[in-house]
Amino acid sequence: MRLRSLLLLLLAPAYLAADTVTVDTGDVLHGEVMKIEKGKLSLKTSYAGTIQIDWAKVTDVSTDALYTVEVETGRRYRGSVRKYGETLAVQDEDVEVAIKTPTVISAVRMDEDAEPPGFWKTLQGSIGVGYSFTRGNSEQTQSSLAAEGAYRQEKYKLQGDLNSIFSRQENAEATSRHALNGRYDRFLSERAFAFALTSFERNDRQKLDLRSRFGGGFGWKVQRTPKVEFDLLGGVTATNEQFRSPEGEMMPRETTGEGLFGFEWKSTQLWGVRLTTRLTAHPNLIQSGRYRIEYDSSARIPLVSGLTWSFSLFDRFDSDPPREDVLRNDYGLVSNFGFAF
């Protein structure tokens, strides 16, 4: 139905609604603004049900209802909304925030007197396990555990991941690899954010007993849509490492400084397939010429009722390992079945 035809229905005195939407033709529509998502504004009316309006054609929105508004960085605002041309104003009590409308991902109407969602309703992630067994001249088993999660609030985001691999071969020493990463993002603007991170890694194949890192820096949200998220990262970390000698004894701990430069890309493709890639370079700020590169990539495929199948590829490169008998590259491919929440 054309917008000008709808305008005639709005003149009926029997109908009165609090929310108004003005489009670029000058027409004013009345109803309840339910949400703004995927470039469409959903307006619930008494005369035509719920209609979809192109968000780019909306010039003004006025409503007293409360909304949860999410922008490209992932930052969220709560309050009543009004649009003025290319600006969306979010009013929360006595504070009004002006947001450029192209950066708005969604605005979802909240129930009256609704409380912000709790931790478990906001937490998103997955957990999976894998197992393989081979038998030939010798028996070999490998098991794996992978988990990831993200918790987002209005001004910050917490995310972390865990990956463990256990390998056992007959008449050989068992080996394992464990990596735990955590990051806290604090939103500074619609695209910029500051972050603090920590990580712990143990790798028997590289004779690494423990590598721990603490640091931080700044990031820039290059792109964030409902299907694609791309971040640039830059910062510094304090790194503590301890390796084992060829005799199995612990070598002295070494603390050094490293730079951090890289990117993180996440995308949801056809049929809900979730792709993730993270690549970071870590030039050593104290040991001249040494640098490390960390690469992680994964694909998570939905199956049924939250069940997933995923596989991930990792690579750890060290240009100058403390031991000569350790290869500079450590990489592998892992497959898991799990559950997404």
BALOBA-1460 file (C-alpha; in Angstrom, 3 decimals):
// residues 341
<rec num="1" residu="m" x="0.000" y="0.000" z="0.000"/>
<rec num="2" residu="r" x="1.328" y="3.408" z="-0.906"/>
<rec num="3" residu="l" x="2.333" y="5.756" z="1.900"/>
<rec num="4" residu="r" x="0.037" y="8.564" z="0.653"/>
<rec num="5" residu="s" x="-2.945" y="6.203" z="0.774"/>
<rec num="6" residu="l" x="-2.056" y="5.226" z="4.308"/>
<rec num="7" residu="l" x="-2.009" y="8.916" z="5.276"/>
<rec num="8" residu="l" x="-5.725" y="9.213" z="4.534"/>
<rec num="9" residu="l" x="-6.472" y="6.476" z="7.031"/>
<rec num="10" residu="l" x="-4.431" y="8.255" z="9.666"/>
<rec num="11" residu="l" x="-6.835" y="11.215" z="9.614"/>
<rec num="12" residu="a" x="-9.585" y="9.144" z="11.221"/>
<rec num="13" residu="p" x="-10.252" y="10.687" z="14.678"/>
<rec num="14" residu="a" x="-11.059" y="7.300" z="16.193"/>
<rec num="15" residu="y" x="-7.367" y="6.363" z="16.105"/>
<rec num="16" residu="l" x="-4.744" y="7.890" z="18.312"/>
<rec num="17" residu="a" x="-1.162" y="6.574" z="18.711"/>
<rec num="18" residu="a" x="1.863" y="7.898" z="20.537"/>
<rec num="19" residu="d" x="4.581" y="7.048" z="17.975"/>
<rec num="20" residu="t" x="4.975" y="8.995" z="14.755"/>
<rec num="21" residu="v" x="7.167" y="8.282" z="11.719"/>
<rec num="22" residu="t" x="7.846" y="10.853" z="9.005"/>
<rec num="23" residu="v" x="9.190" y="9.715" z="5.623"/>
<rec num="24" residu="d" x="11.010" y="11.661" z="2.912"/>
<rec num="25" residu="t" x="7.754" y="12.291" z="0.986"/>
<rec num="26" residu="g" x="6.457" y="14.313" z="3.950"/>
<rec num="27" residu="d" x="3.883" y="11.689" z="4.971"/>
<rec num="28" residu="v" x="3.402" y="11.159" z="8.712"/>
<rec num="29" residu="l" x="2.505" y="7.673" z="9.927"/>
<rec num="30" residu="h" x="1.163" y="6.743" z="13.360"/>
<rec num="31" residu="g" x="1.457" y="3.487" z="15.253"/>
<rec num="32" residu="e" x="3.913" y="1.638" z="17.465"/>
<rec num="33" residu="v" x="7.544" y="1.474" z="16.341"/>
<rec num="34" residu="m" x="8.500" y="-2.120" z="17.196"/>
<rec num="35" residu="k" x="12.077" y="-2.352" z="15.902"/>
<rec num="36" residu="i" x="14.637" y="-1.100" z="13.419"/>
<rec num="37" residu="e" x="16.610" y="-3.987" z="11.975"/>
<rec num="38" residu="k" x="18.280" y="-4.947" z="8.695"/>
<rec num="39" residu="g" x="17.545" y="-1.502" z="7.234"/>
<rec num="40" residu="k" x="13.795" y="-1.689" z="7.914"/>
<rec num="41" residu="l" x="11.592" y="0.050" z="10.477"/>
<rec num="42" residu="s" x="8.671" y="-2.100" z="11.693"/>
<rec num="43" residu="l" x="5.582" y="-0.011" z="12.473"/>
<rec num="44" residu="k" x="2.575" y="-1.730" z="14.069"/>
<rec num="45" residu="t" x="-0.661" y="-0.050" z="12.985"/>
<rec num="46" residu="s" x="-4.375" y="-0.619" z="13.618"/>
<rec num="47" residu="y" x="-5.252" y="-0.123" z="9.949"/>
<rec num="48" residu="a" x="-2.665" y="-2.220" z="8.083"/>
<rec num="49" residu="g" x="-1.058" y="-4.491" z="10.644"/>
<rec num="50" residu="t" x="2.740" y="-4.293" z="10.865"/>
<rec num="51" residu="i" x="4.356" y="-2.553" z="7.904"/>
<rec num="52" residu="q" x="8.017" y="-2.359" z="6.908"/>
<rec num="53" residu="i" x="9.491" y="1.038" z="6.006"/>
<rec num="54" residu="d" x="12.908" y="1.587" z="4.449"/>
<rec num="55" residu="w" x="15.033" y="3.127" z="7.241"/>
<rec num="56" residu="a" x="16.908" y="5.285" z="4.720"/>
<rec num="57" residu="k" x="13.625" y="6.977" z="3.756"/>
<rec num="58" residu="v" x="12.689" y="7.833" z="7.353"/>
<rec num="59" residu="t" x="13.422" y="11.491" z="8.185"/>
<rec num="60" residu="d" x="11.912" y="11.701" z="11.670"/>
<rec num="61" residu="v" x="10.848" y="9.293" z="14.438"/>
<rec num="62" residu="s" x="9.208" y="10.312" z="17.704"/>
<rec num="63" residu="t" x="8.374" y="7.792" z="20.427"/>
<rec num="64" residu="d" x="8.248" y="7.669" z="24.228"/>
<rec num="65" residu="a" x="8.771" y="3.907" z="24.453"/>
<rec num="66" residu="l" x="12.090" y="2.424" z="25.588"/>
<rec num="67" residu="y" x="14.433" y="0.709" z="23.131"/>
<rec num="68" residu="t" x="17.701" y="-1.174" z="23.174"/>
<rec num="69" residu="v" x="19.821" y="0.441" z="20.440"/>
<rec num="70" residu="e" x="22.953" y="-1.311" z="19.153"/>
<rec num="71" residu="v" x="25.596" y="0.398" z="16.995"/>
<rec num="72" residu="e" x="28.442" y="-0.932" z="14.859"/>
<rec num="73" residu="t" x="30.965" y="-1.253" z="17.683"/>
<rec num="74" residu="g" x="28.594" y="-3.506" z="19.606"/>
<rec num="75" residu="r" x="27.895" y="-0.783" z="22.151"/>
<rec num="76" residu="r" x="24.294" y="-0.622" z="23.330"/>
<rec num="77" residu="y" x="22.115" y="2.240" z="24.556"/>
<rec num="78" residu="r" x="18.740" y="2.107" z="26.290"/>
<rec num="79" residu="g" x="16.093" y="4.826" z="26.231"/>
<rec num="80" residu="s" x="13.461" y="6.542" z="24.113"/>
<rec num="81" residu="v" x="14.471" y="7.377" z="20.549"/>
<rec num="82" residu="r" x="13.954" y="10.167" z="18.053"/>
<rec num="83" residu="k" x="15.476" y="10.620" z="14.620"/>
<rec num="84" residu="y" x="16.494" y="13.989" z="13.199"/>
<rec num="85" residu="g" x="17.676" y="13.541" z="9.610"/>
<rec num="86" residu="e" x="20.931" y="11.565" z="9.873"/>
<rec num="87" residu="t" x="21.001" y="11.545" z="13.680"/>
<rec num="88" residu="l" x="19.268" y="9.192" z="16.104"/>
<rec num="89" residu="a" x="18.891" y="10.656" z="19.605"/>
<rec num="90" residu="v" x="18.614" y="8.153" z="22.477"/>
<rec num="91" residu="q" x="17.230" y="9.688" z="25.675"/>
<rec num="92" residu="d" x="18.086" y="7.801" z="28.897"/>
<rec num="93" residu="e" x="16.758" y="9.714" z="31.925"/>
<rec num="94" residu="d" x="18.597" y="13.083" z="31.782"/>
<rec num="95" residu="v" x="21.258" y="11.991" z="29.275"/>
<rec num="96" residu="e" x="20.787" y="12.240" z="25.511"/>
<rec num="97" residu="v" x="23.179" y="10.518" z="23.114"/>
<rec num="98" residu="a" x="23.333" y="11.483" z="19.421"/>
<rec num="99" residu="i" x="24.181" y="8.607" z="17.059"/>
<rec num="100" residu="k" x="24.812" y="8.768" z="13.332"/>
<rec num="101" residu="t" x="22.054" y="6.623" z="11.823"/>
<rec num="102" residu="p" x="24.291" y="4.708" z="9.354"/>
<rec num="103" residu="t" x="26.055" y="3.157" z="12.362"/>
<rec num="104" residu="v" x="22.832" y="1.819" z="13.933"/>
<rec num="105" residu="i" x="22.549" y="-1.974" z="13.679"/>
<rec num="106" residu="s" x="19.236" y="-2.412" z="15.483"/>
<rec num="107" residu="a" x="16.753" y="-0.757" z="17.847"/>
<rec num="108" residu="v" x="14.353" y="-3.164" z="19.579"/>
<rec num="109" residu="r" x="11.361" y="-2.027" z="21.638"/>
<rec num="110" residu="m" x="11.440" y="-3.047" z="25.309"/>
<rec num="111" residu="d" x="8.460" y="-3.985" z="27.438"/>
<rec num="112" residu="e" x="7.312" y="-1.360" z="29.917"/>
<rec num="113" residu="d" x="9.257" y="-1.489" z="33.188"/>
<rec num="114" residu="a" x="11.575" y="-4.086" z="31.597"/>
<rec num="115" residu="e" x="14.816" y="-4.776" z="33.385"/>
<rec num="116" residu="p" x="18.091" y="-5.147" z="31.441"/>
<rec num="117" residu="p" x="18.693" y="-8.817" z="30.539"/>
<rec num="118" residu="g" x="20.778" y="-10.809" z="33.036"/>
<rec num="119" residu="f" x="24.182" y="-12.386" z="32.520"/>
<rec num="120" residu="w" x="22.998" y="-15.766" z="31.219"/>
<rec num="121" residu="k" x="20.540" y="-14.228" z="28.735"/>
<rec num="122" residu="t" x="23.247" y="-11.939" z="27.359"/>
<rec num="123" residu="l" x="26.044" y="-14.522" z="27.219"/>
<rec num="124" residu="q" x="26.639" y="-16.033" z="23.768"/>
<rec num="125" residu="g" x="29.070" y="-18.776" z="22.853"/>
<rec num="126" residu="s" x="29.664" y="-22.447" z="22.210"/>
<rec num="127" residu="i" x="31.381" y="-25.514" z="23.647"/>
<rec num="128" residu="g" x="32.558" y="-28.615" z="21.807"/>
<rec num="129" residu="v" x="34.545" y="-31.823" z="22.219"/>
<rec num="130" residu="g" x="36.331" y="-34.133" z="19.795"/>
<rec num="131" residu="y" x="37.938" y="-37.588" z="19.887"/>
<rec num="132" residu="s" x="39.880" y="-39.737" z="17.448"/>
<rec num="133" residu="f" x="41.400" y="-43.221" z="17.723"/>
<rec num="134" residu="t" x="43.740" y="-45.010" z="15.336"/>
<rec num="135" residu="r" x="45.247" y="-48.492" z="15.563"/>
<rec num="136" residu="g" x="48.061" y="-49.806" z="13.348"/>
<rec num="137" residu="n" x="51.556" y="-50.692" z="14.416"/>
<rec num="138" residu="s" x="50.794" y="-48.571" z="17.477"/>
<rec num="139" residu="e" x="47.737" y="-47.183" z="19.214"/>
<rec num="140" residu="q" x="47.135" y="-43.434" z="19.065"/>
<rec num="141" residu="t" x="44.346" y="-41.295" z="20.535"/>
<rec num="142" residu="q" x="43.610" y="-37.594" z="20.442"/>
<rec num="143" residu="s" x="40.909" y="-35.661" z="22.276"/>
<rec num="144" residu="s" x="40.087" y="-31.961" z="22.188"/>
<rec num="145" residu="l" x="38.018" y="-29.385" z="24.015"/>
<rec num="146" residu="a" x="37.011" y="-25.962" z="22.664"/>
<rec num="147" residu="a" x="34.869" y="-23.243" z="24.212"/>
<rec num="148" residu="e" x="34.169" y="-19.580" z="23.518"/>
<rec num="149" residu="g" x="31.903" y="-16.927" z="24.958"/>
<rec num="150" residu="a" x="31.033" y="-13.231" z="24.726"/>
<rec num="151" residu="y" x="29.161" y="-11.015" z="27.169"/>
<rec num="152" residu="r" x="28.170" y="-7.538" z="26.040"/>
<rec num="153" residu="q" x="26.759" y="-4.574" z="27.937"/>
<rec num="154" residu="e" x="26.105" y="-0.947" z="27.014"/>
<rec num="155" residu="k" x="29.669" y="0.317" z="27.491"/>
<rec num="156" residu="y" x="31.849" y="-2.786" z="27.357"/>
<rec num="157" residu="k" x="32.279" y="-6.304" z="26.034"/>
<rec num="158" residu="l" x="33.952" y="-9.365" z="27.561"/>
<rec num="159" residu="q" x="35.066" y="-12.283" z="25.397"/>
<rec num="160" residu="g" x="37.228" y="-15.341" z="25.822"/>
<rec num="161" residu="d" x="38.104" y="-18.731" z="24.372"/>
<rec num="162" residu="l" x="39.713" y="-21.986" z="25.493"/>
<rec num="163" residu="n" x="41.338" y="-24.657" z="23.313"/>
<rec num="164" residu="s" x="42.906" y="-27.890" z="24.566"/>
<rec num="165" residu="i" x="44.359" y="-30.862" z="22.706"/>
<rec num="166" residu="f" x="45.479" y="-34.118" z="24.372"/>
<rec num="167" residu="s" x="47.514" y="-36.650" z="22.347"/>
<rec num="168" residu="r" x="48.654" y="-40.084" z="23.464"/>
<rec num="169" residu="q" x="50.616" y="-42.669" z="21.464"/>
<rec num="170" residu="e" x="51.661" y="-46.152" z="22.513"/>
<rec num="171" residu="n" x="55.286" y="-46.356" z="23.699"/>
<rec num="172" residu="a" x="55.630" y="-42.552" z="23.543"/>
<rec num="173" residu="e" x="55.261" y="-39.662" z="25.932"/>
<rec num="174" residu="a" x="51.817" y="-38.055" z="25.998"/>
<rec num="175" residu="t" x="51.636" y="-34.448" z="24.811"/>
<rec num="176" residu="s" x="49.118" y="-31.676" z="25.185"/>
<rec num="177" residu="r" x="48.483" y="-28.084" z="24.119"/>
<rec num="178" residu="h" x="46.327" y="-25.588" z="26.009"/>
<rec num="179" residu="a" x="45.500" y="-21.963" z="25.179"/>
<rec num="180" residu="l" x="43.275" y="-19.625" z="27.177"/>
<rec num="181" residu="n" x="42.536" y="-16.068" z="25.966"/>
<rec num="182" residu="g" x="40.461" y="-13.248" z="27.429"/>
<rec num="183" residu="r" x="39.763" y="-9.689" z="26.293"/>
<rec num="184" residu="y" x="37.885" y="-6.706" z="27.707"/>
<rec num="185" residu="d" x="36.720" y="-4.000" z="25.263"/>
<rec num="186" residu="r" x="35.679" y="-0.560" z="26.483"/>
<rec num="187" residu="f" x="33.769" y="1.440" z="23.878"/>
<rec num="188" residu="l" x="35.093" y="4.976" z="23.373"/>
<rec num="189" residu="s" x="32.980" y="6.059" z="20.404"/>
<rec num="190" residu="e" x="30.831" y="4.550" z="17.683"/>
<rec num="191" residu="r" x="33.899" y="2.808" z="16.183"/>
<rec num="192" residu="a" x="36.865" y="3.185" z="18.555"/>
<rec num="193" residu="f" x="37.481" y="1.055" z="21.642"/>
<rec num="194" residu="a" x="40.235" y="0.405" z="24.164"/>
<rec num="195" residu="f" x="41.035" y="-3.155" z="25.181"/>
<rec num="196" residu="a" x="42.868" y="-5.110" z="27.856"/>
<rec num="197" residu="l" x="43.857" y="-8.720" z="27.290"/>
<rec num="198" residu="t" x="45.413" y="-11.707" z="28.965"/>
<rec num="199" residu="s" x="46.390" y="-15.150" z="27.709"/>
<rec num="200" residu="f" x="47.984" y="-18.343" z="28.991"/>
<rec num="201" residu="e" x="49.519" y="-21.040" z="26.801"/>
<rec num="202" residu="r" x="51.212" y="-24.383" z="27.396"/>
<rec num="203" residu="n" x="52.590" y="-26.498" z="24.545"/>
<rec num="204" residu="d" x="54.482" y="-29.754" z="25.087"/>
<rec num="205" residu="r" x="55.465" y="-30.007" z="21.428"/>
<rec num="206" residu="q" x="57.307" y="-26.683" z="21.644"/>
<rec num="207" residu="k" x="58.658" y="-27.546" z="25.121"/>
<rec num="208" residu="l" x="56.783" y="-24.500" z="26.427"/>
<rec num="209" residu="d" x="55.785" y="-24.948" z="30.046"/>
<rec num="210" residu="l" x="53.889" y="-21.649" z="30.284"/>
<rec num="211" residu="r" x="53.595" y="-18.389" z="28.380"/>
<rec num="212" residu="s" x="51.499" y="-15.702" z="30.070"/>
<rec num="213" residu="r" x="50.667" y="-12.289" z="28.639"/>
<rec num="214" residu="f" x="49.066" y="-9.143" z="29.984"/>
<rec num="215" residu="g" x="48.580" y="-6.003" z="27.964"/>
<rec num="216" residu="g" x="46.256" y="-3.689" z="26.127"/>
<rec num="217" residu="g" x="45.819" y="-1.172" z="23.376"/>
<rec num="218" residu="f" x="43.263" y="0.362" z="21.051"/>
<rec num="219" residu="g" x="41.005" y="-1.027" z="18.352"/>
<rec num="220" residu="w" x="38.975" y="0.304" z="15.453"/>
<rec num="221" residu="k" x="35.701" y="-1.183" z="14.264"/>
<rec num="222" residu="v" x="36.168" y="-1.164" z="10.485"/>
<rec num="223" residu="q" x="32.871" y="-2.915" z="9.824"/>
<rec num="224" residu="r" x="30.014" y="-4.323" z="11.837"/>
<rec num="225" residu="t" x="26.768" y="-5.525" z="10.302"/>
<rec num="226" residu="p" x="24.428" y="-8.327" z="11.412"/>
<rec num="227" residu="k" x="26.586" y="-10.710" z="9.335"/>
<rec num="228" residu="v" x="30.122" y="-9.258" z="9.334"/>
<rec num="229" residu="e" x="32.404" y="-7.889" z="12.049"/>
<rec num="230" residu="f" x="35.948" y="-6.683" z="11.349"/>
<rec num="231" residu="d" x="38.301" y="-5.160" z="13.965"/>
<rec num="232" residu="l" x="41.813" y="-3.739" z="13.731"/>
<rec num="233" residu="l" x="43.969" y="-4.075" z="16.875"/>
<rec num="234" residu="g" x="47.181" y="-2.440" z="18.078"/>
<rec num="235" residu="g" x="48.917" y="-2.450" z="21.448"/>
<rec num="236" residu="v" x="51.685" y="-3.801" z="23.680"/>
<rec num="237" residu="t" x="51.964" y="-6.729" z="26.099"/>
<rec num="238" residu="a" x="54.235" y="-7.919" z="28.896"/>
<rec num="239" residu="t" x="55.107" y="-11.560" z="28.205"/>
<rec num="240" residu="n" x="56.547" y="-14.146" z="30.589"/>
<rec num="241" residu="e" x="57.878" y="-17.446" z="29.194"/>
<rec num="242" residu="q" x="59.342" y="-20.619" z="30.672"/>
<rec num="243" residu="f" x="60.621" y="-23.507" z="28.537"/>
<rec num="244" residu="r" x="61.941" y="-26.955" z="29.439"/>
<rec num="245" residu="s" x="65.518" y="-28.055" z="28.741"/>
<rec num="246" residu="p" x="66.318" y="-31.206" z="26.687"/>
<rec num="247" residu="e" x="66.767" y="-33.012" z="30.028"/>
<rec num="248" residu="g" x="63.239" y="-32.038" z="31.068"/>
<rec num="249" residu="e" x="64.292" y="-29.437" z="33.624"/>
<rec num="250" residu="m" x="62.753" y="-25.985" z="33.792"/>
<rec num="251" residu="m" x="64.777" y="-23.247" z="32.137"/>
<rec num="252" residu="p" x="64.902" y="-19.754" z="33.740"/>
<rec num="253" residu="r" x="61.818" y="-17.607" z="33.286"/>
<rec num="254" residu="e" x="62.144" y="-14.693" z="30.890"/>
<rec num="255" residu="t" x="60.003" y="-11.578" z="30.904"/>
<rec num="256" residu="t" x="59.935" y="-9.419" z="27.829"/>
<rec num="257" residu="g" x="57.792" y="-6.867" z="26.026"/>
<rec num="258" residu="e" x="55.984" y="-7.448" z="22.747"/>
<rec num="259" residu="g" x="54.001" y="-5.344" z="20.328"/>
<rec num="260" residu="l" x="50.591" y="-6.461" z="19.099"/>
<rec num="261" residu="f" x="49.257" y="-5.715" z="15.622"/>
<rec num="262" residu="g" x="46.534" y="-7.588" z="13.818"/>
<rec num="263" residu="f" x="42.885" y="-8.059" z="13.006"/>
<rec num="264" residu="e" x="39.850" y="-10.125" z="13.951"/>
<rec num="265" residu="w" x="37.146" y="-11.034" z="11.433"/>
<rec num="266" residu="k" x="33.820" y="-12.758" z="12.091"/>
<rec num="267" residu="s" x="31.150" y="-13.559" z="9.556"/>
<rec num="268" residu="t" x="27.883" y="-15.486" z="9.430"/>
<rec num="269" residu="q" x="27.452" y="-17.036" z="6.006"/>
<rec num="270" residu="l" x="24.715" y="-18.990" z="4.240"/>
<rec num="271" residu="w" x="22.721" y="-21.408" z="6.443"/>
<rec num="272" residu="g" x="24.122" y="-19.815" z="9.595"/>
<rec num="273" residu="v" x="27.727" y="-20.996" z="9.123"/>
<rec num="274" residu="r" x="29.933" y="-18.957" z="11.479"/>
<rec num="275" residu="l" x="33.452" y="-18.127" z="10.239"/>
<rec num="276" residu="t" x="36.122" y="-16.580" z="12.465"/>
<rec num="277" residu="t" x="39.711" y="-15.531" z="11.704"/>
<rec num="278" residu="r" x="42.227" y="-13.882" z="14.033"/>
<rec num="279" residu="l" x="45.768" y="-12.963" z="12.981"/>
<rec num="280" residu="t" x="48.213" y="-11.071" z="15.208"/>
<rec num="281" residu="a" x="51.930" y="-10.270" z="14.935"/>
<rec num="282" residu="h" x="54.051" y="-9.830" z="18.064"/>
<rec num="283" residu="p" x="57.447" y="-8.198" z="17.442"/>
<rec num="284" residu="n" x="59.715" y="-8.490" z="20.471"/>
<rec num="285" residu="l" x="60.549" y="-5.061" z="21.898"/>
<rec num="286" residu="i" x="63.641" y="-6.263" z="23.787"/>
<rec num="287" residu="q" x="65.126" y="-9.207" z="21.856"/>
<rec num="288" residu="s" x="66.113" y="-7.715" z="18.517"/>
<rec num="289" residu="g" x="64.973" y="-9.709" z="15.478"/>
<rec num="290" residu="r" x="62.598" y="-12.059" z="17.299"/>
<rec num="291" residu="y" x="58.889" y="-12.002" z="16.512"/>
<rec num="292" residu="r" x="55.920" y="-14.316" z="16.835"/>
<rec num="293" residu="i" x="52.794" y="-14.736" z="14.700"/>
<rec num="294" residu="e" x="49.546" y="-16.235" z="15.982"/>
<rec num="295" residu="y" x="46.815" y="-17.407" z="13.619"/>
<rec num="296" residu="d" x="43.447" y="-18.955" z="14.492"/>
<rec num="297" residu="s" x="40.612" y="-19.705" z="12.108"/>
<rec num="298" residu="s" x="37.410" y="-21.676" z="12.622"/>
<rec num="299" residu="a" x="34.122" y="-22.595" z="10.976"/>
<rec num="300" residu="r" x="31.057" y="-23.513" z="13.028"/>
<rec num="301" residu="i" x="28.234" y="-25.266" z="11.178"/>
<rec num="302" residu="p" x="24.769" y="-25.492" z="12.797"/>
<rec num="303" residu="l" x="23.144" y="-28.923" z="12.720"/>
<rec num="304" residu="v" x="19.887" y="-29.168" z="14.704"/>
<rec num="305" residu="s" x="18.528" y="-27.899" z="18.043"/>
<rec num="306" residu="g" x="21.670" y="-25.933" z="18.870"/>
<rec num="307" residu="l" x="24.052" y="-28.774" z="18.009"/>
<rec num="308" residu="t" x="27.042" y="-27.786" z="15.898"/>
<rec num="309" residu="w" x="29.976" y="-29.268" z="14.040"/>
<rec num="310" residu="s" x="33.104" y="-27.147" z="13.876"/>
<rec num="311" residu="f" x="36.691" y="-27.331" z="12.762"/>
<rec num="312" residu="s" x="39.520" y="-24.962" z="13.555"/>
<rec num="313" residu="l" x="43.017" y="-24.336" z="12.228"/>
<rec num="314" residu="f" x="45.788" y="-22.860" z="14.353"/>
<rec num="315" residu="d" x="49.395" y="-21.866" z="13.684"/>
<rec num="316" residu="r" x="52.021" y="-20.518" z="16.085"/>
<rec num="317" residu="f" x="55.242" y="-19.186" z="14.544"/>
<rec num="318" residu="d" x="58.327" y="-18.155" z="16.526"/>
<rec num="319" residu="s" x="61.222" y="-16.722" z="14.518"/>
<rec num="320" residu="d" x="63.782" y="-17.544" z="17.220"/>
<rec num="321" residu="p" x="62.690" y="-20.272" z="19.690"/>
<rec num="322" residu="p" x="64.798" y="-20.497" z="22.879"/>
<rec num="323" residu="r" x="65.649" y="-24.134" z="22.008"/>
<rec num="324" residu="e" x="67.364" y="-25.135" z="18.751"/>
<rec num="325" residu="d" x="65.581" y="-28.512" z="18.596"/>
<rec num="326" residu="v" x="62.129" y="-26.897" z="18.532"/>
<rec num="327" residu="l" x="60.495" y="-26.175" z="15.185"/>
<rec num="328" residu="r" x="59.548" y="-22.570" z="14.498"/>
<rec num="329" residu="n" x="56.035" y="-23.544" z="13.382"/>
<rec num="330" residu="d" x="53.430" y="-25.416" z="15.405"/>
<rec num="331" residu="y" x="50.110" y="-25.915" z="13.619"/>
<rec num="332" residu="g" x="47.161" y="-28.251" z="13.529"/>
<rec num="333" residu="l" x="43.562" y="-28.884" z="12.482"/>
<rec num="334" residu="v" x="40.925" y="-29.853" z="15.053"/>
<rec num="335" residu="s" x="37.310" y="-30.980" z="14.609"/>
<rec num="336" residu="n" x="34.609" y="-30.891" z="17.302"/>
<rec num="337" residu="f" x="30.952" y="-31.591" z="17.883"/>
<rec num="338" residu="g" x="29.277" y="-29.286" z="20.344"/>
<rec num="339" residu="f" x="26.480" y="-26.948" z="21.347"/>
<rec num="340" residu="a" x="25.943" y="-23.238" z="20.702"/>
<rec num="341" residu="f" x="24.071" y="-20.966" z="23.117"/>
